Amino acid sequence: MIEIESLPVVPWKNGGGSTRNLAVEPAHAGFENFVWRVSVADVARPGAFSLFPGVDRILVPLSGGGMQIDRGKGAEVLSPFVPLSFRGEESIQAALPGGATRDLNVMVRRGLAEAIVEVWRGDVRLGRDADEAVFVCARGAFLIDGDRLAEGQATRRSGLRADTALVSSLPDSVLIGAMIRRIGDAA
């Protein structure tokens, strides 16, 4: 299991905040040469998102005072535990009307990997296979094929089968999973 708070803090690409890497492929890749990466970001002040041309991104608010984003079409309020997909080259400004927030950030290099992010609040079986998966327990606790994952913990799994059991072990538990599939030259 990965204790999120014990991970090193890494500055954002644009220097406007920090993140903790849960998983990066290839291991130790930087912002310019990853195939995919999953991290937890702490957003302490409003500002522009880092630009990642050629990268597809999925952001999931985890906690805090809420975030509003503006993609040039007016403000959108992001809801807790609701994934938002966007292209890394998109110009996005973020506001924090209720103060600092924390979010899960999934990035895949277009043409090399694809990601699907799902949020579960009860017992389920995975509906798809995944080359790689990163699970984050956002609230409560879950059992993943019998291994306990508690709030504030994450785990990375390889070669997951569609019938993998995800069992909520506390009321109101929330589990977020980023399922990664390699494509193209990364396969």
Backbone torsions as a table, in degrees:
resi	resn	phi	psi	omega
1	MET	NA	149.0	179.1
2	ILE	-105.8	121.7	173.4
3	GLU	-86.0	109.8	-173.0
4	ILE	-57.4	-43.4	-177.1
5	GLU	-66.3	-18.5	-179.0
6	SER	-88.1	-7.0	-178.9
7	LEU	-75.6	148.7	177.5
8	PRO	-63.1	146.7	177.4
9	VAL	-88.8	129.1	-177.6
10	VAL	-119.0	130.7	177.3
11	PRO	-64.4	147.5	174.6
12	TRP	-63.8	161.1	177.8
13	LYS	-55.5	-40.4	-178.1
14	ASN	-91.6	2.9	177.8
15	GLY	76.9	4.3	-174.4
16	GLY	-87.7	0.7	-178.9
17	GLY	-175.5	-161.0	-178.0
18	SER	-143.0	162.0	-178.4
19	THR	-143.4	163.8	174.3
20	ARG	-125.1	118.0	-177.4
21	ASN	-76.5	121.8	174.9
22	LEU	-85.4	-38.5	179.3
23	ALA	-161.1	139.0	178.5
24	VAL	-138.4	137.7	178.4
25	GLU	-129.0	127.3	-6.7
26	PRO	-67.7	158.6	-178.9
27	ALA	-53.2	138.0	177.4
28	HIS	69.5	12.2	176.8
29	ALA	-66.8	149.4	177.2
30	GLY	-92.9	-172.0	-177.1
31	PHE	-64.7	-24.9	-175.7
32	GLU	-93.7	-13.4	-173.5
33	ASN	-132.2	15.9	175.7
34	PHE	-75.9	151.7	169.7
35	VAL	-88.1	-43.0	173.7
36	TRP	-152.9	156.9	177.1
37	ARG	-153.4	147.3	176.9
38	VAL	-129.7	128.3	-177.8
39	SER	-145.2	167.4	173.9
40	VAL	-115.7	122.7	-177.0
41	ALA	-107.3	139.5	171.3
42	ASP	-103.3	120.4	-176.4
43	VAL	-108.4	107.6	-173.6
44	ALA	-99.2	-19.2	-178.2
45	ARG	-147.3	155.8	179.7
46	PRO	-67.6	159.2	177.2
47	GLY	159.3	-170.7	-177.1
48	ALA	-83.3	143.5	170.6
49	PHE	-69.7	148.6	172.4
50	SER	-63.3	144.3	177.4
51	LEU	-90.4	134.0	178.6
52	PHE	-134.2	77.7	179.1
53	PRO	-57.1	138.2	178.6
54	GLY	79.4	11.4	-177.6
55	VAL	-121.2	134.7	172.1
56	ASP	-94.9	136.9	-174.9
57	ARG	-124.9	150.2	172.1
58	ILE	-134.7	127.0	-179.3
59	LEU	-117.8	136.5	178.0
60	VAL	-129.6	112.4	175.6
61	PRO	-62.0	131.4	-178.3
62	LEU	-105.0	-42.3	-176.5
63	SER	-162.8	169.4	175.7
64	GLY	110.1	-163.6	-171.6
65	GLY	-86.4	4.6	178.1
66	GLY	95.9	155.5	-178.7
67	MET	-133.2	139.7	170.8
68	GLN	-115.1	138.3	176.7
69	ILE	-122.0	153.2	176.3
70	ASP	-128.7	117.6	178.4
71	ARG	-103.9	22.3	-179.2
72	GLY	89.9	5.8	-179.1
73	LYS	-124.7	19.4	-175.8
74	GLY	100.4	163.3	-175.3
75	ALA	-74.8	140.2	172.5
76	GLU	-118.4	134.2	176.4
77	VAL	-92.6	126.0	178.9
78	LEU	-87.4	133.4	-179.4
79	SER	-94.1	144.7	177.2
80	PRO	-56.8	136.3	174.7
81	PHE	65.3	18.5	176.5
82	VAL	-112.1	113.3	-178.0
83	PRO	-64.7	141.7	174.7
84	LEU	-122.4	121.8	178.8
85	SER	-100.2	141.4	177.1
86	PHE	-160.5	166.0	179.7
87	ARG	-88.7	139.9	-175.9
88	GLY	-64.6	-19.6	178.4
89	GLU	-87.1	-3.4	-179.1
90	GLU	-71.6	134.2	178.1
91	SER	-82.1	115.7	-175.9
92	ILE	-130.8	132.0	173.8
93	GLN	-107.9	136.5	-179.8
94	ALA	-114.4	139.0	172.5
95	ALA	-118.3	150.3	-178.2
96	LEU	-122.3	77.0	-174.5
97	PRO	-60.9	-27.0	-179.1
98	GLY	-109.6	13.8	179.7
99	GLY	99.8	-166.0	-173.7
100	ALA	-57.9	149.9	178.2
101	THR	-135.0	167.6	174.3
102	ARG	-130.8	138.9	178.7
103	ASP	-141.6	157.6	172.5
104	LEU	-91.0	135.1	-176.4
105	ASN	-126.8	119.8	179.7
106	VAL	-115.3	127.7	180.0
107	MET	-130.8	133.5	176.3
108	VAL	-131.6	137.4	178.1
109	ARG	-74.4	120.1	-177.6
110	ARG	-56.2	131.9	-179.2
111	GLY	89.7	-12.7	179.3
112	LEU	-114.7	-28.0	-179.5
113	ALA	-154.8	158.2	175.0
114	GLU	-130.5	149.1	179.3
115	ALA	-131.2	145.3	170.3
116	ILE	-126.8	132.7	177.8
117	VAL	-114.3	130.6	178.2
118	GLU	-126.8	152.2	178.8
119	VAL	-122.1	129.3	-179.0
120	TRP	-121.2	143.1	178.5
121	ARG	-123.0	7.6	-179.8
122	GLY	-160.8	-176.3	-177.1
123	ASP	-65.6	131.6	177.2
124	VAL	-149.8	169.8	166.7
125	ARG	-117.4	140.2	179.2
126	LEU	-54.7	140.6	-179.6
127	GLY	-94.4	-0.4	-177.9
128	ARG	-152.5	156.3	172.1
129	ASP	-75.9	156.7	176.0
130	ALA	-144.1	133.3	174.3
131	ASP	-60.6	-45.2	177.7
132	GLU	-138.2	149.6	175.0
133	ALA	-143.3	141.6	173.9
134	VAL	-122.9	123.5	179.4
135	PHE	-109.5	137.5	177.2
136	VAL	-125.3	125.4	174.9
137	CYS	-88.5	108.3	-177.3
138	ALA	-86.1	-24.0	-179.9
139	ARG	-157.4	140.6	175.1
140	GLY	74.8	-132.1	-179.2
141	ALA	-158.3	151.2	177.4
142	PHE	-136.1	152.9	168.8
143	LEU	-105.1	129.2	177.5
144	ILE	-115.7	106.3	-174.3
145	ASP	49.6	40.1	176.3
146	GLY	91.7	-14.1	178.3
147	ASP	-90.2	131.2	-176.3
148	ARG	-83.5	131.8	176.1
149	LEU	-122.4	118.1	-176.6
150	ALA	-102.2	166.2	178.3
151	GLU	-51.8	133.8	-178.5
152	GLY	86.1	4.3	178.1
153	GLN	-115.1	156.7	176.1
154	ALA	-137.0	164.3	174.9
155	THR	-149.0	149.4	176.4
156	ARG	-113.0	134.4	179.2
157	ARG	-128.4	141.8	177.0
158	SER	-110.5	147.3	175.3
159	GLY	59.6	44.8	-178.8
160	LEU	-73.8	139.0	178.2
161	ARG	-95.4	154.8	-176.5
162	ALA	-62.2	-20.5	-177.5
163	ASP	-96.0	11.9	179.2
164	THR	-59.2	130.0	-177.7
165	ALA	-83.9	132.7	173.1
166	LEU	-120.3	113.3	-172.2
167	VAL	-120.4	120.4	176.7
168	SER	-71.0	126.5	-177.4
169	SER	-110.1	1.8	174.3
170	LEU	-141.1	150.8	177.8
171	PRO	-60.7	147.8	176.8
172	ASP	61.5	23.9	178.2
173	SER	-71.3	147.3	178.0
174	VAL	-132.3	125.5	177.8
175	LEU	-120.9	135.3	177.8
176	ILE	-118.0	132.5	179.8
177	GLY	-123.6	130.7	173.1
178	ALA	-106.1	111.1	179.2
179	MET	-99.4	124.0	-174.9
180	ILE	-111.3	134.5	174.6
181	ARG	-124.0	124.9	177.8
182	ARG	-78.4	141.9	177.3
183	ILE	-137.4	171.9	174.4
184	GLY	57.6	-136.1	-176.7
185	ASP	-69.3	-14.4	-178.5
186	ALA	-86.2	-9.3	-176.1
187	ALA	-71.8	NA	NA
